[in-house]
Amino acid sequence: MIPEKKTSSSEYEEKDITTVVADDLEIRGTIRFKTSVMLKGIFEGEIFSEGLLVVGPTAKVTATISTKTLVSHGEITGNVTATDQVTLKNTSLHNGDVTTPNIIIENGAVFNGSCAMRAKDITVK
């Protein structure tokens, strides 16, 4: 189950996240999940998600990411595709391209890349 947003600025509490990957772990490979994951350590590889991915402030992620919703407080190097929304919090550093229908970039966030916003299910009458 994906936790509800706590505020309009995509705040999630750690206790509401299904799986938390601790900050002392270093993982290489592929992660697939349907609910919610918070990464706090180092990850290299690919991430495929149908839910919520939270990159914590201590995380360093080098990956191609495909998810429904991404909230980043940490460092991401790689391209992101999110079907719902990407939020780059004020502590985040993102080097790579983003494709999503909705993006929030807080003051202080660093975003080096391009953004493609594709409307979802819009019908022009």
C-alpha positions as CSV (number, residue, x, y, z in Angstrom):
1,M,0.0,0.0,0.0
2,I,1.3,3.5,-0.9
3,P,1.1,5.8,2.0
4,E,-1.0,9.0,1.8
5,K,0.7,12.3,1.1
6,K,1.1,14.2,4.4
7,T,1.0,17.6,2.7
8,S,0.7,19.0,-0.7
9,S,4.5,19.1,-0.9
10,S,4.9,15.3,-0.9
11,E,5.9,14.7,2.7
12,Y,6.1,11.1,3.8
13,E,7.0,9.8,7.2
14,E,9.5,7.0,7.4
15,K,7.2,4.9,9.6
16,D,4.6,4.9,6.7
17,I,7.1,3.5,4.2
18,T,6.8,-0.3,3.6
19,T,10.6,-1.0,3.2
20,V,13.5,1.2,4.4
21,V,17.0,0.4,3.1
22,A,19.4,1.5,5.8
23,D,22.1,4.1,5.3
24,D,24.9,1.7,6.0
25,L,24.0,-0.6,3.1
26,E,25.6,-0.6,-0.4
27,I,23.5,-2.4,-3.0
28,R,24.1,-3.1,-6.7
29,G,21.5,-4.7,-9.0
30,T,17.8,-4.4,-9.8
31,I,15.1,-3.5,-7.4
32,R,11.4,-4.2,-8.2
33,F,8.5,-3.3,-5.9
34,K,4.8,-2.4,-5.9
35,T,4.4,-0.5,-2.7
36,S,6.9,2.0,-1.1
37,V,10.7,2.0,-0.5
38,M,13.0,4.5,1.1
39,L,16.6,4.3,0.1
40,K,19.1,5.7,2.7
41,G,22.3,4.0,1.5
42,I,24.2,3.6,-1.7
43,F,22.4,2.0,-4.7
44,E,23.7,1.3,-8.2
45,G,21.6,-0.4,-10.9
46,E,18.0,-0.2,-12.0
47,I,14.8,0.5,-10.1
48,F,11.3,-0.5,-11.3
49,S,8.4,0.5,-9.1
50,E,4.6,0.7,-9.3
51,G,4.5,2.8,-6.1
52,L,6.5,5.3,-4.2
53,L,10.3,5.7,-4.2
54,V,11.8,8.0,-1.5
55,V,15.5,8.8,-1.8
56,G,16.6,9.8,1.7
57,P,19.0,12.7,2.4
58,T,22.0,10.3,3.0
59,A,21.3,8.2,-0.2
60,K,23.5,8.2,-3.3
61,V,21.7,6.5,-6.1
62,T,23.2,5.8,-9.6
63,A,20.4,4.2,-11.5
64,T,17.8,4.2,-14.2
65,I,14.5,4.7,-12.4
66,S,11.0,3.9,-13.5
67,T,8.4,4.6,-10.8
68,K,4.9,6.0,-10.1
69,T,6.1,8.7,-7.6
70,L,9.6,9.8,-6.7
71,V,10.5,12.0,-3.7
72,S,14.2,12.8,-3.5
73,H,16.0,14.3,-0.6
74,G,19.4,12.9,-1.7
75,E,21.6,12.4,-4.7
76,I,20.5,10.7,-7.9
77,T,22.6,10.2,-11.0
78,G,20.5,8.7,-13.8
79,N,17.4,9.1,-15.8
80,V,14.0,9.0,-14.1
81,T,10.6,8.2,-15.5
82,A,7.6,8.7,-13.2
83,T,4.0,8.1,-14.2
84,D,2.6,10.4,-11.5
85,Q,5.0,12.9,-10.0
86,V,8.7,13.8,-9.2
87,T,9.5,15.9,-6.2
88,L,13.1,17.2,-5.7
89,K,13.3,18.5,-2.2
90,N,15.6,21.3,-1.2
91,T,18.5,18.9,-0.2
92,S,18.4,16.9,-3.4
93,L,21.0,16.8,-6.2
94,H,19.8,15.2,-9.5
95,N,22.1,14.7,-12.5
96,G,20.0,13.2,-15.3
97,D,16.8,13.6,-17.3
98,V,13.3,13.4,-15.9
99,T,10.1,12.4,-17.7
100,T,6.9,12.9,-15.7
101,P,3.5,14.7,-16.0
102,N,4.1,16.6,-12.7
103,I,7.3,17.9,-11.2
104,I,8.1,19.9,-8.0
105,I,11.6,21.4,-7.6
106,E,12.0,23.1,-4.3
107,N,14.2,26.1,-3.8
108,G,17.7,24.8,-3.0
109,A,17.4,21.6,-5.1
110,V,20.0,21.1,-7.8
111,F,18.7,19.7,-11.1
112,N,21.2,19.2,-14.0
113,G,19.3,17.6,-16.9
114,S,16.2,18.0,-19.0
115,C,12.6,17.5,-18.1
116,A,9.9,16.2,-20.4
117,M,6.4,16.6,-19.1
118,R,3.8,14.5,-20.9
119,A,0.1,15.0,-20.1
120,K,-1.7,11.9,-19.0
121,D,-5.1,11.1,-20.3
122,I,-6.0,14.5,-21.6
123,T,-8.8,14.8,-24.1
124,V,-9.2,18.0,-26.1
125,K,-12.8,18.8,-27.0
